[in-house]
Amino acid sequence: MRFDAKQLIEMSRAVRAHALYAVRCAGSGHVGIVLDAADIITIIYANFLRRGRDKFVLSAGHGSALLYSVLKLAGYNVGDLESFRKLGGLPGHPEFGIDGVAATTGPLGQGVGNAVGMALAAKIRRTDEFVYCLCSDGDLMEGVASESISFAGQYRLNNLILLWDDNGVSIDGRAITDVDMPMRMRAAGWNVVSVPGDDFKKLGRALNDAHKSNIPTFIQCKTVIGRDSSLAGTSAAHGLALSDAELMRLMEKYISPVGDDLWEIVANNAPVENLFDKQAIDFNSVAVPESDKNISTRELSGIYLKSVIAAGVNLIGGSADLGASTNVKTDESIDIAPPKFDGNYINYGVREHAMGAIMNGMAYVGLRSYGSTFLVFSDYMRPSIRLAALSRLPVIYVFTHDSIAVGADGPTHQPIEQLPSLRLIPNLNVIRPCNGAEVAYAWRRAINGTSNPTAIILSRQKIEQVSAPDDVDISRGAYIILPAVARRVRVTIIATGTEVPLAVHVAEKLGDAVQVVSMPSVSDFRAQDIKYKNKILAGYVVVIEAAATAPWFEFADAVVGIDSFGASGDGDAVYSHFGFDTDAIARDILKKLK
């Protein structure tokens, strides 16, 4: 059933009352959006959102009390509103995993990108789902939102409805959005409608029209921040600047037993949610990529990925305009482009951050996706990577051109701190393979994962292939790729990726008491038992990796790395210039052992 305007007024009063109660219990929160946007969220959940099919994303995540309130009233199992912002209770910003929360939001702009990903996923799956997203002025100022909005217009995602809580105010005063936001949205390929944010009839007509549009719809909802409070229309209304007495007065004003009863109808008519089956993945038919000559790990990755897709593993790939360079666009890739969405590859354009947020959106609804760019440009998408890790989304990142050996492109394109900084993100698997077996391990680890994003770090330059012994377990994160001849190990050289062949050559110069360890995954190695760690970290431990050195002292006595920006020049020359030279490293190790 659909509720009329008179009923919706009572239902929105109840939403405000319960949200204000949560904020008052917490002693903190954001009152402004509770008071000005309750009507918008009410009509969506009461009259439009089909539970278990459609999605609602609160990109303006500071309005979490508003979301928790409507979810509680609509029959979702969110727990007690009294626990809002308390340890172990409802978090200060929405987090995926709470019943009814479609995405982890709060960092502004992210939810817009997530909503775009969800709408794209529905197109790929050929379902009739709609995605509703409520955003604020702050969301629309963020670059990730602009990138995502542009992408949605290019892909004509007409199942996406973005509602703008247009109150003209941000924390520091007047909201500095575009001079003419509706014009910008039209230029980006969106249908634009402007309505008062508290007029249920006009809101309803706008939403009905959005369902008939052949392009995404942007609904400008004019509101007053902190409506009905003494701070209405001011930036102070954003947070909790109201006195407890005024908060109590507002809460009592909005209490609506009639509204509560009407929400009970919504809760009692909630259908069972649809859940997509997880794909069972069999890698037995996928051969490990091998080469008897020098080859880059990006090439090995491309060979393996092609076989994975050919074997029927259902992955949605893509790149920020670098598919050919990162080797993620294979002969098995079929472009996804409107009006046909039956492919498996997305051209994101030069939109790294949107790519990250959109992949998260697809992952929230169960699609498995990978996206790629150069490692140095992972910085552009870092907030989305962090949220994927926080939300335990099995997203896959393919980052190539992984070191100063990129060479002539110069220091702007040569990553230094990116690799160790990615390893610092909790719950993110970072894997830097050196050969075909490790590349296969990286992809299998990433695809089989269900609660961790994975970053696969790959080279542009070709490297000598050092084979992994047949009896090693690469999944332990580190293994002895070149055993010492002597019984007692005097030196262990740890290396990752393209530095493994270099480490082998250094070991050959140092003698029989040296072992070489390949450590493609620091986090997987860190999880091993002490006996295995002692075996791997025997003797004097030296690490060789073309990245910042500091984190490696967790394991190492000495580190050969780079703690400055790189230089332009031939890749081999730059590599050697910064100390990645067999003879120089061997001499330094011998000096330290004397």
C-alpha positions in Angstrom: 0.0 0.0 0.0 1.0 3.6 -0.4 0.5 6.1 2.4 -1.1 9.5 1.7 0.4 12.9 2.6 -1.4 13.1 5.9 -0.2 9.7 7.0 3.4 10.5 5.8 3.4 13.6 8.0 2.7 11.5 11.0 5.3 8.9 10.0 8.0 11.5 9.5 7.2 12.9 12.9 7.8 9.5 14.4 11.1 9.2 12.5 12.3 12.6 13.9 11.2 11.7 17.4 13.1 8.4 17.5 16.2 9.9 15.9 16.3 12.7 18.4 15.9 10.2 21.2 18.9 8.3 19.9 21.0 11.6 19.7 19.8 12.6 23.2 20.8 9.2 24.6 24.2 9.5 23.0 24.8 13.1 24.0 26.2 13.6 20.5 25.3 13.3 16.9 23.9 15.4 14.1 20.6 17.0 14.6 20.4 19.3 11.6 19.9 16.5 9.0 17.4 14.7 11.3 15.2 17.7 11.4 15.5 18.7 7.7 15.6 15.4 5.8 13.2 13.1 7.7 10.4 13.7 5.2 12.7 12.5 2.3 13.7 9.3 3.9 10.2 8.6 5.2 8.5 8.7 1.7 11.2 6.4 0.3 10.9 3.7 3.0 7.1 4.1 3.3 6.0 4.3 -0.3 8.8 3.3 -2.7 11.6 1.0 -1.3 10.9 -2.6 -2.0 12.6 -4.4 0.8 15.0 -7.2 -0.4 15.1 -5.7 -3.9 15.8 -2.0 -3.9 18.6 -0.3 -2.1 18.9 2.9 -0.1 22.3 4.5 0.6 22.7 7.3 3.1 25.8 9.0 1.6 25.4 11.8 4.1 26.4 9.2 6.8 26.5 11.8 9.6 22.7 11.4 9.5 23.0 7.9 10.9 20.5 8.6 13.7 17.9 9.3 11.0 18.7 6.1 9.1 18.7 3.9 12.3 15.4 5.5 13.3 13.6 4.7 10.0 15.1 1.2 9.9 13.9 0.5 13.4 10.4 1.7 12.7 10.3 -0.2 9.4 11.0 -3.5 11.2 14.8 -4.0 10.6 16.7 -5.6 13.4 19.1 -2.7 14.2 19.1 -3.1 18.0 18.4 -0.4 20.6 18.5 3.2 19.6 19.7 3.9 23.2 23.0 2.3 22.2 23.7 4.9 19.5 27.4 6.0 19.6 28.1 3.8 22.6 30.8 1.1 22.7 29.3 -2.1 21.2 26.2 -0.3 20.0 25.1 1.5 16.9 28.1 3.3 15.4 28.3 7.0 14.8 28.2 6.5 11.1 26.4 3.7 9.2 28.4 0.4 8.9 27.6 -2.4 6.5 26.5 -5.5 8.4 23.9 -3.7 10.4 20.5 -5.0 9.3 19.3 -2.7 6.5 22.5 -0.6 6.2 23.5 -1.0 2.5 26.9 0.6 2.7 29.4 1.9 5.2 29.3 5.7 4.7 30.5 8.8 6.5 33.5 9.9 4.4 31.5 12.2 2.2 31.0 11.3 -1.5 31.6 7.6 -0.9 27.9 6.7 -0.8 27.3 8.3 -4.1 29.9 6.1 -5.7 28.5 3.0 -3.9 25.0 3.8 -5.1 26.3 4.0 -8.7 28.0 0.6 -8.2 24.8 -0.9 -6.9 22.8 0.5 -9.8 25.4 -0.8 -12.3 25.2 -4.3 -10.6 21.5 -4.4 -11.1 21.9 -3.6 -14.8 24.5 -6.3 -15.1 22.2 -8.8 -13.4 19.3 -7.7 -15.5 17.1 -7.1 -12.4 14.5 -4.3 -11.9 16.1 -2.9 -8.7 16.1 0.8 -8.0 18.8 2.5 -5.9 18.0 5.5 -3.8 20.8 7.7 -2.4 20.4 10.6 -0.1 23.3 13.0 -0.3 24.3 16.3 1.3 26.0 19.5 0.1 29.2 18.1 1.4 28.9 14.9 -0.7 28.5 16.9 -3.9 31.6 18.9 -3.1 33.8 15.7 -3.0 35.7 14.7 -6.1 34.6 11.0 -5.8 31.0 12.1 -6.1 31.7 14.1 -9.2 33.6 11.2 -10.8 30.8 8.8 -10.0 28.0 11.2 -11.2 29.9 11.6 -14.5 30.2 7.8 -14.8 26.5 7.2 -14.0 25.5 9.6 -16.7 27.8 8.0 -19.3 26.3 4.6 -18.5 22.8 5.9 -18.4 21.9 4.2 -15.1 18.2 5.1 -15.1 17.6 2.9 -12.0 19.6 5.4 -9.9 17.8 8.2 -8.0 20.0 10.7 -6.2 18.2 13.0 -3.7 20.0 16.1 -2.6 19.3 17.5 0.8 19.8 21.0 -0.4 19.9 23.2 2.8 22.7 25.4 1.5 24.8 25.0 4.7 27.9 23.1 5.7 30.0 23.1 8.9 31.9 26.2 8.1 29.0 28.2 6.9 27.5 28.6 3.4 27.8 25.4 1.3 30.3 25.9 -1.5 28.7 23.6 -4.0 28.6 24.4 -7.7 27.0 27.7 -8.6 24.4 25.8 -10.5 24.2 22.2 -9.4 21.2 21.3 -11.5 22.9 22.6 -14.6 26.0 20.5 -13.8 23.8 17.4 -13.3 22.1 18.0 -16.7 25.5 18.4 -18.3 26.5 15.0 -16.8 23.5 13.3 -18.4 21.0 13.3 -15.6 17.3 14.0 -15.4 16.9 16.9 -12.9 13.8 17.7 -10.7 13.6 20.4 -8.0 11.0 20.1 -5.2 10.5 21.3 -1.6 12.0 18.6 0.7 8.9 18.7 2.9 6.2 18.5 0.3 5.1 14.8 0.1 2.9 15.2 -3.0 5.7 16.8 -5.0 8.3 14.3 -3.7 6.0 11.5 -4.6 5.5 12.8 -8.2 9.3 13.3 -8.6 10.0 9.8 -7.5 7.3 8.4 -9.8 8.7 10.3 -12.7 12.2 9.1 -11.9 11.0 5.5 -12.3 10.0 6.3 -15.9 13.2 8.1 -16.9 15.7 6.7 -19.4 18.6 8.3 -17.6 19.6 8.7 -13.9 17.5 11.2 -11.9 18.7 13.9 -9.5 16.1 15.3 -7.2 17.0 18.6 -5.6 15.1 18.7 -2.3 15.1 22.2 -0.8 15.3 22.0 3.0 16.1 24.0 6.1 18.9 22.5 8.2 17.8 22.1 11.9 14.2 22.9 11.0 12.0 24.0 13.9 15.0 24.5 16.2 16.4 27.8 17.5 19.4 27.3 15.2 17.4 26.6 12.0 19.2 27.6 8.8 22.6 28.0 10.5 25.8 26.0 10.4 25.6 25.5 14.1 22.6 23.3 13.5 24.8 20.7 11.8 26.0 19.0 15.0 24.6 18.9 18.5 24.6 22.6 19.6 21.1 22.5 21.0 20.6 22.4 24.7 19.2 19.3 26.3 16.0 21.1 27.1 15.4 22.1 23.5 16.3 18.7 22.3 13.7 17.3 24.8 11.2 19.8 23.6 11.6 18.9 20.0 11.5 15.2 20.7 8.2 15.5 22.6 6.8 17.7 19.8 7.4 15.1 17.2 6.2 12.0 19.2 3.5 10.5 17.1 1.6 7.3 18.3 -0.3 7.4 15.0 3.0 7.5 13.1 4.4 4.6 15.1 1.3 2.6 14.2 1.6 3.3 10.5 5.2 2.2 10.5 4.0 -1.0 12.1 2.1 -1.7 8.9 5.4 -1.3 6.9 7.2 -3.6 9.3 4.5 -6.3 9.2 4.5 -6.4 5.4 8.3 -6.7 5.0 9.1 -9.6 2.6 11.9 -12.0 3.0 15.1 -10.5 1.5 16.6 -12.0 -1.6 20.1 -13.2 -1.2 22.3 -14.0 -4.2 24.0 -17.4 -4.1 27.8 -17.4 -3.7 29.7 -18.8 -6.7 31.5 -22.1 -6.1 34.9 -21.6 -7.8 37.1 -24.5 -9.1 40.6 -23.6 -10.2 41.6 -27.2 -11.2 41.2 -26.3 -14.9 43.3 -23.1 -14.6 47.0 -23.7 -15.4 49.7 -21.8 -13.5 51.3 -19.4 -15.9 54.9 -20.3 -16.8 57.7 -18.8 -18.9 61.2 -20.0 -19.7 62.3 -16.4 -20.4 62.1 -13.0 -18.7 58.6 -11.8 -18.3 56.8 -9.1 -16.3 54.4 -10.2 -13.5 51.7 -8.0 -15.1 52.0 -10.3 -18.2 51.8 -13.4 -16.0 48.8 -12.0 -14.3 47.1 -11.3 -17.7 47.7 -14.8 -18.8 46.3 -16.3 -15.7 43.3 -13.9 -15.6 42.4 -14.9 -19.1 42.3 -18.5 -18.1 40.3 -17.8 -15.0 37.6 -16.0 -17.0 37.6 -18.7 -19.7 37.1 -21.3 -17.0 33.8 -19.6 -16.1 34.8 -17.7 -13.0 32.3 -14.8 -12.9 34.3 -11.6 -12.4 33.5 -8.1 -13.4 36.7 -6.3 -14.4 37.8 -2.9 -15.3 40.4 -0.2 -15.3 40.8 3.5 -14.9 41.7 3.9 -18.6 44.8 1.6 -18.3 43.4 -1.8 -19.2 46.0 -2.5 -21.9 48.9 -1.3 -19.7 47.8 -3.3 -16.6 47.0 -6.4 -18.6 43.5 -6.8 -17.1 41.7 -6.5 -20.4 42.1 -9.9 -21.9 40.8 -11.7 -25.0 38.0 -12.9 -22.8 36.9 -9.4 -21.8 33.6 -8.1 -23.2 32.9 -4.4 -22.7 29.9 -3.3 -20.6 28.2 -0.4 -22.4 24.7 1.0 -22.4 22.2 -0.1 -23.4 23.8 -3.6 -23.2 25.2 -4.6 -19.8 25.9 -8.3 -20.6 29.7 -8.0 -20.7 32.3 -8.4 -18.0 34.6 -5.4 -18.4 34.0 -1.8 -17.4 35.9 1.2 -18.9 35.8 3.6 -15.9 37.7 6.3 -17.7 40.3 8.3 -15.7 38.3 8.0 -12.5 40.4 6.0 -10.0 38.4 7.1 -6.9 35.0 6.5 -8.5 36.3 3.1 -9.7 37.1 2.2 -6.1 33.7 3.4 -4.7 31.8 1.8 -7.6 33.6 -1.6 -7.0 32.6 -1.3 -3.4 29.0 -0.7 -4.4 29.0 -3.8 -6.6 30.6 -5.9 -3.8 28.0 -4.8 -1.3 25.3 -6.5 -3.4 27.4 -9.6 -4.1 29.2 -9.1 -7.4 32.9 -9.9 -7.5 34.9 -7.2 -9.2 38.5 -6.2 -9.9 39.9 -2.9 -11.0 43.3 -1.7 -12.0 45.6 1.2 -12.3 49.3 2.0 -11.7 50.4 1.5 -8.1 51.4 5.1 -7.7 47.8 6.1 -8.5 46.3 3.9 -5.8 46.6 7.1 -3.7 43.7 8.5 -5.7 41.4 5.7 -4.5 42.8 5.1 -1.0 39.6 6.2 0.9 37.6 3.6 -1.1 40.2 0.9 -0.4 40.1 1.7 3.3 36.3 1.4 3.4 36.5 -1.9 1.5 38.8 -3.2 4.2 36.6 -1.8 7.0 33.5 -3.3 5.4 35.2 -6.6 4.7 34.4 -6.5 1.0 36.2 -9.0 -1.3 37.2 -6.4 -3.9 40.4 -7.1 -6.0 42.8 -4.3 -6.9 45.5 -4.9 -9.6 48.2 -2.3 -9.2 51.0 -2.5 -11.8 54.2 -0.4 -12.6 55.3 -1.2 -9.0 58.7 0.5 -8.5 61.4 2.9 -9.6 62.2 0.4 -12.4 59.4 2.1 -14.3 62.3 4.3 -15.3 61.9 7.0 -17.9 58.4 8.1 -16.7 60.1 9.6 -13.7 59.4 10.0 -10.0 55.8 11.1 -10.6 55.1 7.6 -11.7 57.5 5.7 -9.5 55.8 4.4 -6.3 57.9 4.6 -3.1 55.6 4.7 -0.1 52.5 3.2 -1.7 53.4 -0.5 -1.1 54.2 -0.3 2.6 51.3 2.1 3.2 48.9 -0.3 1.7 50.2 -3.0 4.0 49.3 -0.8 6.9 45.6 -0.9 6.1 44.0 -3.5 8.5 42.2 -6.4 6.7 43.7 -5.6 3.3 45.7 -8.5 1.7 48.7 -7.1 -0.2 50.4 -9.6 -2.4 53.5 -8.9 -4.6 54.3 -12.0 -6.6 57.6 -12.8 -8.3 56.7 -15.8 -10.6 53.8 -17.6 -12.2 53.1 -19.8 -9.1 52.8 -16.7 -6.9 50.7 -14.9 -9.4 48.3 -17.9 -9.4 48.3 -17.9 -5.6 47.5 -14.1 -5.5 44.5 -14.5 -7.8 43.2 -17.6 -6.1 43.6 -16.0 -2.7 41.7 -12.9 -3.9 38.9 -14.8 -5.7 38.3 -17.3 -2.9 38.3 -14.5 -0.2 34.9 -13.6 1.2 35.8 -11.0 3.8 39.0 -9.2 2.7 39.9 -7.0 -0.2 43.1 -7.9 -2.0 45.8 -5.7 -3.7 47.9 -7.6 -6.3 51.1 -5.7 -6.9 52.7 -6.3 -10.3 55.7 -5.1 -12.4 55.9 -3.5 -15.8 59.5 -4.6 -16.4 60.4 -8.1 -17.4 62.2 -10.2 -14.8 64.1 -13.5 -14.6 61.8 -16.3 -13.4 62.9 -18.0 -10.2 60.7 -21.1 -9.8 59.2 -22.0 -6.5 60.2 -25.5 -5.2 57.4 -28.0 -5.7 57.0 -28.8 -1.9 56.5 -25.2 -0.6 53.2 -23.7 0.6 53.0 -20.2 -0.9 49.8 -19.6 1.1 51.9 -19.2 4.2 53.0 -15.8 2.9 56.7 -16.6 2.8 58.8 -19.6 1.8 62.4 -20.5 1.1 62.7 -20.2 -2.7 66.5 -20.9 -2.6 67.7 -23.1 0.3 71.1 -22.7 1.8 73.6 -25.4 0.9 75.2 -25.3 4.3 73.4 -26.9 7.3 73.6 -23.7 9.3 72.0 -20.6 7.8 74.1 -17.5 8.3 72.2 -15.1 6.2 68.5 -14.9 5.1 67.7 -12.6 2.3 64.0 -11.8 2.0 62.6 -10.2 -1.2 59.3 -9.6 -2.8 58.2 -9.5 -6.5 60.9 -8.2 -8.9 63.6 -8.1 -6.2 63.5 -11.9 -5.8 65.8 -12.6 -8.8 68.2 -9.9 -7.5 68.2 -11.6 -4.1 69.1 -14.9 -5.6 72.1 -13.4 -7.5 73.3 -11.7 -4.2 73.0 -15.1 -2.4 75.1 -16.8 -5.1 77.9 -14.3 -4.4 77.7 -14.7 -0.6 78.2 -18.5 -0.5 76.6 -21.7 0.8 75.3 -20.4 4.1 72.7 -18.0 2.6 69.0 -18.8 1.9 66.6 -16.6 -0.1 63.0 -16.2 1.0 60.2 -14.9 -1.2 57.6 -13.1 0.9 54.6 -12.3 -1.4 52.3 -11.6 1.5 53.5 -10.0 4.7 50.2 -10.4 6.4 49.9 -14.1 5.6 53.4 -14.7 6.9 52.7 -12.6 10.1 49.9 -15.1 10.9 52.2 -18.1 11.0 53.4 -19.9 14.1 56.7 -19.1 15.7 58.4 -22.3 14.6 57.8 -21.5 11.0 58.8 -17.9 11.4 62.1 -18.9 13.0 62.8 -21.2 10.1 62.2 -18.4 7.6 64.0 -15.7 9.7 67.2 -17.6 10.3 70.5 -15.9 10.8 71.2 -12.3 9.8 68.1 -11.1 8.0 68.3 -8.7 5.0 65.3 -7.5 3.1 65.5 -6.2 -0.5 62.4 -4.4 -1.8 62.2 -1.3 -4.0 60.0 0.6 -1.6 60.2 2.5 1.7 62.3 0.6 4.2 60.9 1.4 7.7 58.2 -1.3 8.0 60.6 -4.1 7.2 62.5 -3.8 10.5 59.7 -5.8 12.0 61.6 -8.8 10.6 65.0 -7.5 9.3 68.4 -6.6 10.6 69.1 -4.5 7.5 66.9 -3.3 4.6 67.9 -2.4 1.0 65.1 -0.1 -0.2 64.5 3.4 -1.2 63.5 6.3 1.1 63.6 9.1 -1.5 61.8 9.9 -4.7 63.1 8.2 -7.8 64.5 9.7 -11.0 63.9 9.7 -14.8 66.1 7.4 -16.9 66.4 3.9 -18.3 64.7 1.6 -15.8 67.8 -0.6 -15.3 70.0 2.4 -14.8 67.6 4.0 -12.3 67.3 0.7 -10.4 71.0 0.3 -10.2 71.5 4.0 -9.3 69.4 3.6 -6.2 71.4 0.6 -4.9 69.6 -2.3 -6.4 72.8 -3.9 -7.7 74.1 -7.4 -7.0 77.7 -6.5 -6.3 76.9 -3.5 -4.2 74.4 -5.3 -2.0 76.7 -8.3 -1.6 79.6 -6.1 -0.5 77.4 -4.3 2.1 76.2 -7.5 3.6 79.7 -8.9 3.9 80.8 -5.7 5.6 78.0 -6.0 8.2 78.9 -9.6 8.9 82.6 -8.9 9.7 
